[in-house]
Amino acid sequence: MIAVDTNLLVYAHRRESRLHVAASSLLRGLAEGNDVWAIPWPCCYEFLSVVTNPRIWKDSATTPDQSGRQLAAWTTSPSVRLIGETEDFPEILESLVRRPRVIGGVVHDARIAAICVAHGVEALLTRDRDFSLFPELKTRDPLSG
């Protein structure tokens, strides 16, 4: 199972992104496909936070209603799994946050990585290089090249 990080959700949703077409096509393919894929719960919250933030989008922030509809379009896909903390999550997270450079915002990435590791995710689709701090989670940038 692959998982999708927040940045790809944002690119797929925000039409002004130079990566919108590619990301939107990727998410549509996953949502309409038969292969199981996942969105970590923290990525759902972060997506809602980012696309509705007027500090980022000035006069064009997504409304809460629009962002909710977009998230629902992805999360109602029969092939998606929403993944979150498991029983062994605290131990996995602790092993990740004790590493050098895992501070500040990278702690949030450690949480996503720990959830993915706990669920046996094969690869996290992301453009965020901070995940390289967690080699036990393979990542792939599906929009590169």
Buried (B, 14 or more C-beta within 10 A) or exposed (E): BBBBBBBBBBBBBBEEBEBBEBBBEBBBEBBEEEEEBBBBBBBBEBBBEBBBEEEEBEEEBBEEEEBEEBBEEBEEBEBBBEBEBEEEBEEBBEBBBEEEEBEEEBEBBBBBBBBBBBBEBEBBBBBBEBBEBBEEBEBEBBBEE
